[in-house]
Amino acid sequence: MRNLVNESRLQLGWSQQRLADELGVSRQTIISIERGRFDPSLPLAFRLAALFERPIEELFFPDGEPT
Amino acid sequence: MTIQQTRSKWGQAKFGAGRVPAMAIAIPSGLILGAGLGLLAAVVGITGSNPVLGGLIFALFLAMPAAALVYALIVDRNTLQGAAERPEESIESRWYDHAAAGSFTDLILVAGLGATILAFIPGDFTVDLKLGLPAVVAVCFASFGIRYLALKRRG
């Protein structure tokens, strides 16, 4: 699964730690999500989408699908 | 007072209606448990020729793990500095689950291989449980630790 978490976070000007604190997860979790090595749980994905104020399908998409 | 304001390096534990530093309960409890187990070791006669010295050694070596166990059981992780509010959704939780599952598989493999090898040893060959069980625990610890570190390094 690929995602636009890194781009969305940078648009807000947030650090990885700030995003981790907002979501209640570890900074390592944000690092792994941004690198595409960790697919978040559905509740976490929805919280990310709500935080970035964009639909979840604009934030996460399957491998091979154009961004 | 909010939880955020009461966070500390070692955290706190619920005690009656309020909270106290977790270590203030864990350390005395560990010392008491260690002393109790040291006394038990001396009473049941597993300490060798000098029960007092043997009991003291037992108590010394068991007090710290007992304190650590009590601490792990009583600490409220919401009062620990840097602890994630939703650890179950963090990647560390996934590393833990994967490492534990892999460690369980390793344990079955090692136990199965060990049992097979023992079955082919002729004559009366017994394995002392006092050595066998700690060996099983050591295998589990090693397997889990190596797997967890490998997952962490991979990110």
Backbone of each chain as ProteinMPNN parsed JSONL, in Angstrom:
{"seq_chain_A": "MRNLVNESRLQLGWSQQRLADELGVSRQTIISIERGRFDPSLPLAFRLAALFERPIEELFFPDGEPT", "coords_chain_A": {"N_chain_A": [[0.845, -1.188, 0.0], [0.606, 2.156, -0.926], [1.1, 5.623, 0.017], [0.21, 9.054, 0.777], [1.125, 10.257, 3.022], [3.509, 11.428, 3.925], [3.801, 13.666, 2.189], [1.43, 15.035, 2.791], [1.793, 15.604, 5.464], [4.03, 17.288, 5.365], [2.929, 19.414, 4.023], [1.387, 20.536, 5.971], [3.351, 21.383, 7.565], [4.259, 19.949, 9.721], [6.189, 18.114, 12.11], [7.445, 14.717, 12.224], [7.196, 13.781, 14.812], [5.258, 15.478, 15.873], [3.011, 14.731, 14.367], [2.849, 12.073, 15.187], [2.251, 12.434, 17.905], [-0.236, 13.688, 17.679], [-1.733, 11.575, 16.731], [-1.42, 9.661, 18.617], [0.441, 7.639, 18.49], [3.68, 5.986, 18.085], [6.692, 7.724, 17.04], [8.225, 6.219, 15.351], [6.31, 4.71, 14.113], [5.098, 6.522, 12.363], [7.274, 7.055, 10.716], [7.608, 4.538, 9.519], [5.153, 4.218, 8.217], [5.262, 6.305, 6.358], [7.383, 5.464, 4.813], [6.218, 3.382, 3.602], [6.343, 0.879, 4.693], [4.715, -0.037, 6.621], [1.436, -0.795, 6.946], [-1.17, 1.019, 8.126], [-3.658, 0.395, 10.705], [-7.216, 0.223, 10.057], [-8.754, 2.071, 11.676], [-6.673, 3.858, 12.38], [-5.857, 4.763, 9.895], [-8.16, 6.125, 9.121], [-8.141, 8.13, 11.035], [-5.856, 9.493, 10.285], [-6.665, 10.42, 7.771], [-8.759, 12.102, 8.542], [-7.341, 13.958, 10.006], [-5.741, 15.155, 8.063], [-7.696, 16.155, 6.564], [-8.795, 15.004, 4.194], [-10.204, 12.663, 1.84], [-10.023, 9.155, 2.587], [-9.279, 7.505, 0.489], [-7.77, 9.147, -1.052], [-5.526, 9.35, 0.294], [-4.423, 6.867, 0.79], [-3.512, 4.205, -1.339], [-3.581, 1.322, -3.494], [-0.608, -0.598, -4.359], [0.861, 0.071, -7.5], [-1.223, 1.49, -8.485], [-1.886, 4.625, -10.034], [-0.796, 7.772, -8.595]], "CA_chain_A": [[0.0, 0.0, 0.0], [1.348, 3.423, -0.935], [0.324, 6.679, 0.663], [0.695, 10.435, 0.66], [1.221, 10.776, 4.391], [4.67, 12.318, 4.021], [3.479, 14.915, 1.492], [0.37, 15.717, 3.536], [2.384, 16.117, 6.708], [4.899, 18.418, 5.044], [2.063, 20.548, 3.664], [0.973, 21.174, 7.232], [4.553, 21.849, 8.255], [4.395, 19.213, 10.976], [7.262, 17.126, 12.237], [6.938, 13.351, 12.43], [6.823, 13.652, 16.222], [3.971, 16.179, 16.056], [1.958, 13.871, 13.814], [2.737, 10.905, 16.074], [1.549, 12.872, 19.116], [-1.645, 13.932, 17.334], [-2.4, 10.291, 16.497], [-1.243, 8.791, 19.786], [1.307, 6.499, 18.167], [5.096, 6.318, 18.188], [7.273, 8.38, 15.849], [8.67, 5.149, 14.456], [5.137, 4.292, 13.335], [4.949, 7.495, 11.267], [8.391, 6.818, 9.789], [7.35, 3.306, 8.764], [4.016, 4.459, 7.305], [5.724, 7.157, 5.251], [8.249, 4.663, 3.944], [5.408, 2.332, 2.98], [6.676, -0.43, 5.276], [3.711, -0.388, 7.624], [0.065, -0.412, 6.595], [-1.855, 1.291, 9.401], [-4.986, -0.201, 10.9], [-8.27, 1.054, 9.471], [-9.027, 3.256, 12.508], [-5.565, 4.812, 12.291], [-5.927, 5.362, 8.55], [-9.259, 7.101, 9.13], [-7.727, 9.298, 11.831], [-4.926, 10.239, 9.437], [-7.457, 11.108, 6.746], [-9.487, 13.191, 9.196], [-6.353, 14.969, 10.403], [-5.306, 15.861, 6.852], [-8.923, 16.654, 5.934], [-8.947, 14.503, 2.829], [-10.768, 11.302, 1.851], [-9.019, 8.118, 2.839], [-8.79, 6.949, -0.78], [-6.784, 10.07, -1.616], [-4.32, 9.256, 1.135], [-3.883, 5.504, 0.648], [-3.946, 3.53, -2.56], [-2.828, 0.08, -3.679], [0.601, -0.57, -5.19], [0.596, -0.031, -8.93], [-2.232, 2.469, -8.886], [-1.246, 5.95, -10.139], [-1.115, 8.686, -7.488]], "C_chain_A": [[0.893, 1.256, 0.0], [0.481, 4.517, -0.305], [0.966, 8.041, 0.451], [0.822, 11.084, 2.039], [2.371, 11.772, 4.51], [4.356, 13.685, 3.397], [2.443, 15.729, 2.274], [0.912, 16.334, 4.822], [3.232, 17.354, 6.424], [4.091, 19.653, 4.651], [1.6, 21.304, 4.903], [2.167, 21.752, 7.996], [4.774, 21.165, 9.588], [5.616, 18.309, 10.936], [6.623, 15.74, 12.389], [6.473, 13.16, 13.871], [5.475, 14.31, 16.494], [2.825, 15.311, 15.55], [1.732, 12.646, 14.705], [1.957, 11.253, 17.343], [0.066, 13.099, 18.844], [-2.418, 12.613, 17.219], [-2.298, 9.333, 17.681], [-0.435, 7.544, 19.493], [2.766, 6.931, 18.274], [5.589, 6.992, 16.905], [7.735, 7.345, 14.841], [7.523, 4.661, 13.573], [4.943, 5.219, 12.131], [6.047, 7.272, 10.22], [8.083, 5.608, 8.907], [6.171, 3.467, 7.806], [4.499, 5.264, 6.099], [6.63, 6.396, 4.285], [7.486, 3.545, 3.242], [5.694, 0.942, 3.522], [5.636, -0.899, 6.286], [2.354, 0.118, 7.153], [-0.699, -0.189, 7.898], [-3.18, 0.549, 9.486], [-6.032, 0.743, 10.304], [-8.609, 2.26, 10.349], [-7.934, 4.313, 12.418], [-5.567, 5.514, 10.934], [-7.039, 6.415, 8.498], [-8.867, 8.343, 9.934], [-6.74, 10.166, 11.05], [-5.697, 11.062, 8.403], [-8.197, 12.293, 7.353], [-8.548, 14.331, 9.565], [-5.921, 15.809, 9.2], [-6.495, 16.418, 6.056], [-9.004, 16.275, 4.46], [-9.494, 13.079, 2.889], [-9.67, 10.256, 1.963], [-8.445, 7.564, 1.536], [-7.823, 7.896, -1.494], [-5.461, 9.978, -0.87], [-3.627, 7.902, 0.962], [-4.394, 4.893, -0.648], [-3.053, 2.31, -2.794], [-1.573, 0.294, -4.524], [0.209, -0.696, -6.655], [-0.43, 0.956, -9.42], [-1.576, 3.845, -8.974], [-1.694, 6.873, -9.021], [-2.023, 9.815, -7.95]], "O_chain_A": [[1.805, 1.389, 0.816], [-0.723, 4.341, -0.123], [2.109, 8.153, 0.006], [0.649, 12.293, 2.194], [2.225, 12.83, 5.121], [4.614, 14.726, 4.001], [2.562, 16.947, 2.404], [0.534, 17.44, 5.209], [3.164, 18.344, 7.152], [4.501, 20.786, 4.904], [1.443, 22.524, 4.894], [2.002, 22.513, 8.949], [5.401, 21.729, 10.485], [6.017, 17.811, 9.884], [5.426, 15.614, 12.648], [5.487, 12.469, 14.128], [4.653, 13.781, 17.242], [1.799, 15.171, 16.215], [0.598, 12.234, 14.948], [1.116, 10.48, 17.8], [-0.785, 12.752, 19.663], [-3.598, 12.54, 17.563], [-3.001, 8.324, 17.739], [-0.594, 6.517, 20.154], [3.056, 8.101, 18.524], [4.992, 6.851, 15.838], [7.651, 7.558, 13.631], [7.736, 4.251, 12.432], [4.662, 4.763, 11.023], [5.795, 7.294, 9.015], [8.275, 5.654, 7.692], [6.186, 2.915, 6.706], [4.178, 4.936, 4.957], [6.635, 6.663, 3.083], [8.037, 2.846, 2.392], [5.338, -0.058, 2.899], [5.684, -2.038, 6.748], [2.156, 1.32, 6.983], [-0.856, -1.119, 8.689], [-3.745, 0.133, 8.475], [-5.757, 1.921, 10.076], [-8.742, 3.369, 9.83], [-8.217, 5.511, 12.384], [-5.309, 6.714, 10.845], [-6.866, 7.474, 7.895], [-9.214, 9.466, 9.566], [-6.77, 11.394, 11.131], [-5.417, 12.242, 8.192], [-8.258, 13.365, 6.752], [-8.899, 15.506, 9.457], [-5.757, 17.025, 9.309], [-6.322, 17.062, 5.021], [-9.249, 17.118, 3.598], [-9.276, 12.369, 3.871], [-8.547, 10.45, 1.498], [-7.271, 7.196, 1.477], [-7.136, 7.492, -2.432], [-4.425, 10.457, -1.332], [-2.4, 7.812, 0.986], [-5.562, 5.047, -1.005], [-1.908, 2.276, -2.343], [-1.488, 1.244, -5.302], [-0.674, -1.481, -7.004], [-0.515, 1.238, -10.616], [-0.794, 4.209, -8.095], [-2.827, 6.781, -8.548], [-2.393, 10.676, -7.152]]}, "seq_chain_B": "MTIQQTRSKWGQAKFGAGRVPAMAIAIPSGLILGAGLGLLAAVVGITGSNPVLGGLIFALFLAMPAAALVYALIVDRNTLQGAAERPEESIESRWYDHAAAGSFTDLILVAGLGATILAFIPGDFTVDLKLGLPAVVAVCFASFGIRYLALKRRG", "coords_chain_B": {"N_chain_B": [[-5.641, 17.968, 37.853], [-3.993, 16.941, 34.965], [-3.39, 13.932, 33.027], [-1.226, 14.301, 31.35], [0.261, 16.144, 32.769], [1.182, 14.662, 34.869], [2.998, 12.869, 33.967], [5.966, 10.919, 34.085], [9.412, 9.792, 34.178], [9.557, 7.177, 35.201], [6.965, 6.621, 35.742], [3.678, 6.192, 37.301], [1.678, 4.549, 39.807], [-1.593, 3.298, 40.548], [-2.83, 3.839, 43.737], [-4.797, 3.176, 46.268], [-7.037, 5.83, 46.515], [-5.509, 7.616, 45.172], [-2.416, 8.363, 43.411], [0.861, 7.001, 43.28], [4.474, 7.166, 42.92], [5.529, 4.561, 40.804], [7.818, 3.118, 41.348], [8.1, 3.429, 44.052], [6.473, 1.557, 45.101], [7.241, -0.761, 43.792], [10.006, -1.281, 44.365], [10.236, -1.72, 47.284], [8.437, -3.9, 47.377], [9.718, -5.749, 45.733], [12.04, -6.204, 47.217], [10.939, -7.372, 49.501], [9.704, -9.648, 48.391], [11.987, -10.898, 47.325], [13.427, -11.373, 49.695], [11.641, -13.086, 50.951], [11.64, -15.276, 49.184], [14.312, -15.978, 49.34], [14.428, -16.782, 51.997], [12.681, -18.948, 51.848], [14.17, -20.598, 50.163], [16.319, -21.199, 51.847], [14.997, -22.533, 53.922], [13.885, -24.817, 52.704], [16.161, -26.139, 52.073], [17.82, -25.973, 49.756], [20.071, -24.596, 49.462], [22.629, -25.447, 49.901], [25.527, -26.062, 51.982], [25.635, -23.873, 53.657], [23.055, -22.369, 54.828], [22.298, -19.715, 55.495], [24.008, -17.965, 54.075], [23.466, -18.936, 51.523], [20.699, -18.409, 51.332], [20.78, -15.643, 51.465], [22.106, -15.061, 49.074], [20.266, -16.054, 47.217], [18.155, -14.263, 47.813], [19.336, -11.813, 47.113], [19.733, -12.097, 44.338], [17.167, -12.483, 43.452], [15.676, -10.305, 44.176], [15.844, -8.033, 42.462], [14.749, -8.91, 39.889], [12.209, -9.5, 40.887], [11.312, -7.0, 41.734], [11.254, -5.738, 39.26], [9.278, -7.216, 38.009], [7.021, -6.639, 39.608], [6.91, -3.894, 39.142], [6.339, -3.848, 36.358], [3.813, -4.927, 36.417], [2.269, -3.1, 37.866], [2.621, -0.472, 36.971], [1.153, 2.408, 35.527], [0.847, 2.892, 32.257], [0.053, 5.173, 31.006], [1.106, 7.186, 32.438], [3.719, 7.347, 31.858], [6.575, 8.974, 30.546], [6.73, 9.812, 27.136], [5.382, 7.567, 26.285], [3.294, 6.028, 23.909], [-0.109, 6.887, 23.251], [-1.777, 5.096, 22.036], [-0.686, 2.288, 21.888], [-1.281, -0.135, 20.714], [-1.752, 0.397, 18.094], [0.594, 1.133, 17.084], [3.705, 0.618, 15.345], [5.476, -0.85, 16.816], [3.942, -2.613, 18.213], [3.155, -4.358, 16.228], [5.655, -5.436, 15.544], [6.181, -6.766, 17.934], [4.089, -8.69, 17.96], [4.686, -10.193, 15.642], [7.265, -11.082, 16.263], [6.727, -12.612, 18.529], [5.051, -14.599, 17.488], [6.802, -15.819, 15.675], [8.734, -16.69, 17.449], [7.325, -18.59, 18.873], [6.958, -20.532, 16.903], [9.646, -21.216, 16.503], [10.156, -22.338, 18.998], [8.543, -24.637, 18.983], [9.815, -25.994, 16.92], [12.447, -26.352, 17.932], [11.879, -27.807, 20.284], [10.648, -30.043, 19.174], [12.704, -31.103, 17.555], [14.577, -31.608, 19.554], [13.204, -33.532, 21.093], [13.021, -35.574, 19.218], [15.72, -36.221, 18.795], [16.404, -37.074, 21.382], [14.813, -39.332, 21.531], [16.191, -41.158, 20.024], [18.435, -41.728, 21.412], [20.123, -44.297, 22.922], [19.449, -46.408, 25.818], [18.994, -45.436, 29.312], [18.361, -42.231, 29.383], [18.085, -39.252, 30.846], [16.691, -35.977, 31.109], [17.424, -33.269, 33.08], [14.931, -31.411, 34.565], [15.411, -29.021, 35.82], [17.399, -27.933, 34.372], [16.455, -28.164, 31.805], [14.001, -26.675, 31.555], [14.809, -23.908, 32.076], [16.439, -23.736, 29.834], [14.603, -23.878, 27.755], [13.213, -21.495, 28.218], [15.317, -19.73, 27.767], [15.787, -20.157, 25.035], [13.381, -19.186, 23.998], [13.529, -16.464, 24.796], [15.864, -15.664, 23.411], [15.155, -16.179, 20.736], [12.878, -14.528, 20.443], [13.994, -12.005, 21.03], [16.006, -11.678, 19.044], [14.458, -11.814, 16.712], [12.74, -9.607, 17.113], [14.562, -7.47, 17.129], [15.558, -7.711, 14.547], [13.274, -7.125, 13.027], [12.875, -4.511, 13.871], [15.177, -3.262, 12.93], [14.763, -3.537, 10.219], [12.678, -1.868, 9.959]], "CA_chain_B": [[-4.333, 17.658, 37.248], [-4.177, 16.05, 33.833], [-2.41, 12.847, 32.91], [-0.028, 14.84, 30.716], [1.069, 16.841, 33.758], [1.728, 13.746, 35.857], [3.904, 11.903, 33.336], [7.339, 10.945, 34.582], [10.268, 8.792, 33.529], [9.258, 5.826, 35.681], [5.533, 6.444, 35.815], [3.013, 6.097, 38.591], [0.748, 3.43, 39.975], [-2.764, 3.627, 41.352], [-2.684, 3.369, 45.111], [-5.974, 3.699, 46.945], [-7.758, 6.799, 45.69], [-4.567, 8.473, 44.456], [-1.324, 7.748, 42.654], [2.201, 7.138, 43.865], [5.479, 6.682, 41.964], [5.481, 3.094, 40.715], [9.021, 2.548, 41.964], [7.927, 3.455, 45.509], [5.826, 0.286, 45.463], [7.95, -1.897, 43.186], [11.289, -1.605, 45.019], [10.017, -2.451, 48.552], [7.8, -5.195, 47.115], [10.763, -6.632, 45.213], [12.918, -6.59, 48.34], [10.189, -8.299, 50.361], [9.58, -10.923, 47.67], [13.317, -11.502, 47.274], [13.747, -11.889, 51.034], [10.768, -14.24, 51.193], [12.108, -16.415, 48.381], [15.589, -16.376, 49.927], [14.09, -17.527, 53.219], [12.109, -20.225, 51.415], [15.271, -21.427, 49.656], [17.084, -21.669, 53.005], [14.167, -23.46, 54.701], [13.71, -26.103, 52.015], [17.447, -26.813, 52.012], [18.441, -26.05, 48.423], [21.127, -23.586, 49.422], [23.927, -26.033, 50.195], [25.926, -26.271, 53.376], [25.457, -22.651, 54.449], [21.724, -21.855, 54.463], [22.192, -18.255, 55.654], [24.666, -17.36, 52.906], [22.697, -19.343, 50.335], [19.449, -17.657, 51.341], [21.097, -14.247, 51.12], [22.413, -15.003, 47.631], [18.963, -16.189, 46.551], [17.41, -13.013, 48.002], [19.985, -10.751, 46.331], [19.543, -12.298, 42.901], [15.74, -12.498, 43.098], [15.012, -9.045, 44.531], [15.728, -7.132, 41.315], [13.706, -9.36, 38.964], [10.891, -9.4, 41.529], [10.926, -5.586, 41.674], [10.922, -5.448, 37.86], [7.981, -7.847, 37.728], [5.984, -5.841, 40.274], [6.821, -2.623, 38.406], [5.653, -4.086, 35.088], [2.404, -5.227, 36.686], [1.501, -2.018, 38.502], [2.79, 0.873, 36.388], [0.137, 2.894, 34.593], [1.704, 3.357, 31.168], [-0.362, 6.521, 30.623], [1.865, 8.158, 33.225], [5.123, 7.26, 31.462], [6.991, 9.951, 29.537], [7.038, 9.292, 25.809], [4.594, 6.382, 25.926], [2.228, 6.334, 22.956], [-1.447, 6.681, 23.83], [-2.4, 3.936, 21.386], [0.429, 1.397, 21.521], [-1.745, -1.257, 19.891], [-1.775, 0.803, 16.692], [1.951, 1.505, 16.702], [4.413, -0.462, 14.646], [6.139, -1.7, 17.811], [2.998, -3.674, 18.55], [3.246, -5.364, 15.156], [6.933, -6.144, 15.726], [6.011, -7.674, 19.072], [3.241, -9.817, 17.557], [5.41, -11.033, 14.685], [8.379, -11.739, 16.96], [6.165, -13.631, 19.43], [4.579, -15.713, 16.664], [7.988, -16.511, 15.176], [9.382, -17.339, 18.586], [6.53, -19.788, 19.172], [7.318, -21.514, 15.874], [11.005, -21.675, 16.826], [10.09, -23.191, 20.184], [8.021, -25.943, 18.552], [10.868, -26.619, 16.114], [13.544, -26.78, 18.815], [11.374, -28.862, 21.174], [10.431, -31.229, 18.348], [14.007, -31.665, 17.204], [15.16, -32.141, 20.785], [12.499, -34.765, 21.457], [13.402, -36.596, 18.238], [17.105, -36.643, 19.082], [16.384, -37.828, 22.642], [14.178, -40.636, 21.29], [17.154, -42.053, 19.378], [19.568, -41.997, 22.307], [19.848, -45.573, 23.582], [19.638, -46.488, 27.267], [18.254, -44.482, 30.139], [18.923, -40.876, 29.318], [17.071, -38.317, 31.356], [17.039, -34.557, 31.089], [17.042, -32.617, 34.321], [14.003, -30.303, 34.3], [15.994, -27.779, 36.329], [18.199, -27.384, 33.28], [15.651, -28.155, 30.581], [13.038, -25.565, 31.482], [15.498, -22.638, 31.805], [16.924, -23.745, 28.45], [13.444, -23.535, 26.913], [12.99, -20.054, 28.394], [16.419, -19.027, 27.097], [15.527, -20.236, 23.59], [12.289, -18.248, 23.708], [14.05, -15.098, 24.925], [16.809, -15.4, 22.324], [14.413, -16.141, 19.48], [12.051, -13.323, 20.424], [14.853, -10.816, 20.988], [16.649, -11.557, 17.728], [13.412, -11.494, 15.726], [12.262, -8.232, 17.333], [15.603, -6.535, 16.678], [15.624, -7.774, 13.08], [12.119, -6.371, 12.509], [13.107, -3.094, 14.166], [16.212, -2.775, 12.012], [14.153, -3.471, 8.885], [11.785, -0.696, 9.993]], "C_chain_B": [[-4.521, 16.643, 36.121], [-3.114, 14.962, 33.844], [-1.104, 13.373, 32.347], [0.897, 15.47, 31.751], [1.731, 15.867, 34.721], [2.666, 12.717, 35.24], [5.312, 12.051, 33.891], [8.102, 9.788, 33.949], [9.868, 7.371, 33.927], [7.775, 5.59, 35.923], [5.001, 6.31, 37.231], [2.075, 4.893, 38.61], [-0.435, 3.901, 40.803], [-2.572, 3.032, 42.738], [-3.807, 3.982, 45.923], [-6.716, 4.634, 46.012], [-6.812, 7.636, 44.847], [-3.532, 7.698, 43.668], [-0.007, 7.974, 43.393], [3.206, 6.702, 42.804], [5.539, 5.151, 41.986], [6.67, 2.449, 41.421], [8.913, 2.507, 43.493], [7.199, 2.205, 46.002], [6.688, -0.887, 45.005], [9.212, -2.283, 43.963], [11.067, -2.297, 46.372], [9.385, -3.826, 48.336], [8.826, -6.208, 46.61], [11.684, -7.123, 46.307], [12.217, -7.612, 49.244], [10.057, -9.67, 49.689], [10.911, -11.663, 47.609], [13.697, -12.128, 48.602], [12.927, -13.135, 51.339], [11.248, -15.469, 50.44], [13.46, -16.914, 48.875], [15.382, -17.211, 51.176], [13.549, -18.915, 52.859], [13.215, -21.178, 50.929], [16.08, -22.016, 50.808], [16.305, -22.738, 53.782], [14.055, -24.822, 54.019], [15.047, -26.804, 51.734], [18.064, -26.941, 50.631], [19.635, -25.111, 48.31], [22.504, -24.15, 49.754], [24.222, -26.059, 51.678], [25.705, -25.046, 54.253], [24.119, -22.0, 54.087], [21.594, -20.343, 54.548], [22.782, -17.561, 54.427], [23.881, -17.681, 51.628], [21.402, -18.573, 50.223], [19.669, -16.207, 50.953], [21.371, -14.098, 49.624], [21.119, -15.118, 46.82], [18.215, -14.857, 46.606], [17.986, -11.901, 47.138], [19.66, -10.885, 44.839], [18.071, -12.263, 42.498], [15.047, -11.161, 43.359], [14.807, -8.151, 43.304], [14.697, -7.629, 40.29], [12.306, -9.278, 39.572], [10.392, -7.959, 41.485], [10.506, -5.216, 40.245], [9.551, -6.024, 37.503], [6.839, -7.035, 38.342], [5.785, -4.525, 39.527], [6.022, -2.802, 37.111], [4.155, -4.318, 35.298], [1.61, -4.006, 37.151], [1.578, -0.683, 37.781], [1.658, 1.188, 35.41], [0.888, 3.538, 33.431], [1.286, 4.742, 30.667], [0.386, 7.594, 31.403], [3.353, 8.112, 32.893], [5.434, 8.3, 30.389], [7.26, 9.258, 28.211], [6.249, 8.068, 25.403], [3.462, 6.791, 24.987], [0.875, 6.044, 23.592], [-2.129, 5.449, 23.255], [-1.305, 2.972, 20.945], [-0.001, 0.262, 20.605], [-1.785, -0.904, 18.411], [-0.39, 1.219, 16.203], [2.662, 0.312, 16.087], [5.122, -1.387, 15.628], [5.244, -2.87, 18.216], [3.034, -4.778, 17.492], [4.557, -6.135, 15.246], [6.802, -7.177, 16.835], [5.223, -8.915, 18.656], [3.983, -10.764, 16.619], [6.546, -11.794, 15.365], [7.86, -12.858, 17.859], [5.695, -14.85, 18.631], [5.765, -16.524, 16.136], [8.689, -17.287, 16.27], [8.639, -18.631, 18.965], [6.851, -20.905, 18.16], [8.705, -22.097, 16.15], [10.986, -22.647, 17.997], [9.587, -24.593, 19.816], [9.104, -26.7, 17.792], [11.978, -27.181, 17.008], [13.089, -27.929, 19.719], [11.168, -30.16, 20.391], [11.729, -31.907, 17.977], [14.667, -32.318, 18.414], [14.529, -33.472, 21.18], [12.878, -35.907, 20.504], [14.798, -37.134, 18.525], [17.135, -37.499, 20.344], [15.797, -39.229, 22.435], [15.162, -41.636, 20.702], [18.374, -42.353, 20.244], [19.265, -43.281, 23.065], [20.076, -45.485, 25.101], [18.809, -45.455, 28.001], [18.946, -43.134, 30.105], [17.842, -39.911, 29.759], [17.602, -36.89, 31.275], [16.517, -33.935, 32.367], [16.145, -31.409, 34.002], [14.56, -28.965, 34.784], [16.909, -27.128, 35.294], [17.353, -27.218, 32.022], [14.719, -26.957, 30.476], [13.72, -24.207, 31.311], [16.032, -22.581, 30.375], [15.792, -23.366, 27.489], [13.17, -22.036, 26.988], [14.066, -19.261, 27.659], [16.227, -19.032, 25.578], [14.443, -19.234, 23.201], [12.781, -16.803, 23.749], [14.93, -14.75, 23.723], [16.068, -15.255, 20.998], [13.594, -14.854, 19.373], [12.919, -12.078, 20.252], [15.474, -10.604, 19.626], [15.615, -11.159, 16.667], [12.936, -10.047, 15.874], [13.288, -7.228, 16.814], [15.714, -6.526, 15.157], [14.47, -6.984, 12.459], [12.321, -4.869, 12.709], [14.131, -2.511, 13.192], [15.644, -2.608, 10.603], [13.21, -2.266, 8.791], [10.378, -1.067, 9.663]], "O_chain_B": [[-5.145, 15.601, 36.32], [-2.104, 15.042, 34.544], [-0.021, 12.976, 32.775], [2.12, 15.37, 31.661], [2.743, 16.207, 35.334], [3.088, 11.784, 35.923], [5.787, 13.161, 34.135], [7.527, 8.928, 33.282], [9.843, 6.47, 33.089], [7.371, 4.48, 36.27], [5.747, 6.313, 38.21], [1.737, 4.315, 37.578], [-0.305, 4.785, 41.65], [-2.198, 1.868, 42.886], [-3.776, 5.173, 46.233], [-6.995, 4.29, 44.864], [-7.248, 8.3, 43.907], [-3.736, 6.539, 43.306], [0.198, 9.001, 44.039], [2.855, 5.957, 41.889], [5.594, 4.534, 43.05], [6.55, 1.376, 42.013], [9.539, 1.675, 44.149], [7.295, 1.842, 47.174], [6.848, -1.874, 45.723], [9.464, -3.466, 44.193], [11.643, -3.36, 46.604], [9.738, -4.794, 49.009], [8.809, -7.373, 47.005], [12.068, -8.292, 46.338], [12.824, -8.585, 49.69], [10.265, -10.708, 50.317], [10.975, -12.876, 47.81], [14.213, -13.244, 48.657], [13.43, -14.107, 51.904], [11.264, -16.572, 50.985], [13.737, -18.113, 48.842], [16.063, -18.213, 51.392], [13.908, -19.917, 53.477], [13.21, -22.372, 51.228], [16.48, -23.179, 50.764], [16.882, -23.724, 54.242], [14.123, -25.859, 54.68], [15.069, -27.924, 51.222], [18.763, -27.916, 50.356], [20.147, -24.861, 47.219], [23.46, -23.384, 49.876], [23.32, -26.076, 52.516], [25.598, -25.173, 55.472], [24.046, -21.186, 53.167], [20.862, -19.742, 53.762], [22.153, -16.693, 53.821], [23.664, -16.819, 50.776], [21.038, -18.128, 49.134], [18.876, -15.611, 50.224], [20.93, -13.14, 48.991], [20.907, -14.376, 45.861], [17.706, -14.377, 45.593], [17.248, -11.142, 46.51], [19.352, -9.898, 44.17], [17.757, -12.04, 41.329], [13.964, -10.907, 42.832], [13.733, -7.579, 43.121], [13.849, -6.847, 39.859], [11.332, -9.018, 38.865], [9.213, -7.709, 41.233], [9.538, -4.484, 40.04], [8.768, -5.399, 36.789], [5.826, -6.776, 37.692], [4.655, -4.089, 39.303], [5.136, -2.002, 36.807], [3.336, -3.949, 34.456], [0.419, -3.89, 36.863], [0.698, 0.16, 37.954], [1.264, 0.358, 34.59], [1.492, 4.598, 33.589], [2.06, 5.414, 29.985], [0.31, 8.776, 31.068], [4.161, 8.758, 33.561], [4.665, 8.487, 29.447], [7.941, 8.233, 28.167], [6.419, 7.569, 24.291], [2.759, 7.771, 25.235], [0.722, 5.096, 24.363], [-2.964, 4.83, 23.916], [-1.029, 2.854, 19.751], [0.796, -0.247, 19.817], [-1.846, -1.794, 17.563], [-0.224, 1.609, 15.047], [2.275, -0.84, 16.282], [5.348, -2.56, 15.331], [5.721, -3.963, 18.52], [2.956, -5.966, 17.808], [4.577, -7.35, 15.05], [7.251, -8.315, 16.698], [5.62, -10.043, 18.949], [3.922, -11.983, 16.778], [6.771, -12.974, 15.097], [8.471, -13.924, 17.946], [5.911, -15.99, 19.042], [5.741, -17.755, 16.148], [9.176, -18.396, 16.052], [9.257, -19.63, 19.331], [6.995, -22.07, 18.531], [8.916, -23.305, 16.046], [11.701, -23.649, 17.999], [10.129, -25.599, 20.272], [9.29, -27.9, 17.994], [12.392, -28.33, 16.857], [13.816, -28.905, 19.902], [11.475, -31.245, 20.886], [11.854, -33.129, 18.068], [15.232, -33.408, 18.329], [15.225, -34.417, 21.551], [13.034, -37.053, 20.924], [15.029, -38.343, 18.502], [17.807, -38.53, 20.382], [16.224, -40.189, 23.076], [14.984, -42.843, 20.866], [19.242, -43.136, 19.856], [18.263, -43.358, 23.775], [20.793, -44.612, 25.591], [18.033, -44.707, 27.405], [19.989, -42.936, 30.728], [16.806, -39.78, 29.108], [18.805, -36.646, 31.363], [15.338, -34.051, 32.7], [16.544, -30.505, 33.268], [14.232, -27.911, 34.239], [17.158, -25.923, 35.339], [17.514, -26.255, 31.272], [14.654, -26.3, 29.436], [13.272, -23.411, 30.486], [16.076, -21.511, 29.769], [16.004, -22.623, 26.531], [12.928, -21.384, 25.972], [13.777, -18.254, 27.013], [16.477, -18.025, 24.915], [14.57, -18.523, 22.203], [12.488, -16.015, 22.85], [14.774, -13.699, 23.102], [16.322, -14.324, 20.233], [13.613, -14.178, 18.345], [12.618, -11.208, 19.434], [15.476, -9.489, 19.104], [15.864, -10.285, 15.837], [12.752, -9.345, 14.879], [12.935, -6.257, 16.144], [15.935, -5.48, 14.548], [14.663, -6.262, 11.481], [11.987, -4.063, 11.842], [13.963, -1.398, 12.695], [15.99, -1.668, 9.887], [12.973, -1.72, 7.713], [9.499, -0.205, 9.646]]}, "name": "protein", "num_of_chains": 2, "seq": "MRNLVNESRLQLGWSQQRLADELGVSRQTIISIERGRFDPSLPLAFRLAALFERPIEELFFPDGEPTMTIQQTRSKWGQAKFGAGRVPAMAIAIPSGLILGAGLGLLAAVVGITGSNPVLGGLIFALFLAMPAAALVYALIVDRNTLQGAAERPEESIESRWYDHAAAGSFTDLILVAGLGATILAFIPGDFTVDLKLGLPAVVAVCFASFGIRYLALKRRG"}
